[in-house]
Every structure is written in C-alpha cells, then in structure tokens.
C-alpha cells in the first residue's frame, strides 16, 4: 500500500498543480472580462 502511495504521490501533486493553474487562469480571465465590461 505504501509503495503505491509513493508511486502515485508525484502524479497526484502534478494533477493538483495543473488544476490550481487552470482555476487561476479562469479566475483571471473572468476578472479581466468584468473590468473591461
């Protein structure tokens, strides 16, 4: 079990980072649209 966790941890972290970046870019785009409008 621990071996599997150790293997999947980097993938999980990478997925979390990508999700955070995606959410941040979407939020920034929405903010820009609100500022322009």
ABEGO torsion letter per residue (X at the ends): XAAAAAAAAAAAAAAAAAAAAAAAAAAAAAAAAAAAX
